[in-house]
Each structure stands twice: as C-alpha cells, then as structure tokens.
Amino acid sequence: MAYATVNTGHAPSIAARILSAVKSTREAWAKNASYKRTFNELDRLSNRELADIGVRRCDISDIARFHVYGR
C-alpha cells in the first residue's frame, strides 16, 4: 500500500531563521569558551600534576575537545 504525504506548512519566516542563526552562534561561542576554559585549566597544571591524573601534555587539546564536543 502506498502512502502520500502532503506538506502544507510554510517555510520558516526570515525572523525565525535569523533567531535560529543567532541562537546557534551563541551556542557555538559558549562551547568555544568552555573549550578554552578546559584547555587552559589543564595547560596550567605542571607535568607532575598531569602525570598524577594520567594525562600527557600533548593530549590536552583532545581531552578538552572531547569534554566539550563529545568527539
């Protein structure tokens, strides 16, 4: 049996698209700030402190990225 779907909805208004863009930009800025904060906190630790928590200095950016973006 075949089904047909009719989309009678309208495209989002220009105002809704602008608000969506502003919202996504703010979210990106917040994530970037969180990344920088996490990176800087780990970067301030001494090599000994990093070794105590099992982190190599070369892995700091990867850890900060995973913490914020999850990838």
Secondary structure, DSSP 8 states (H G I E B T S, - for coil): -------------HHHHHHHHHHHHHHHHHHHHHHHHHHHHHHTS-HHHHHHTT--GGGHHHHHHHHHH--
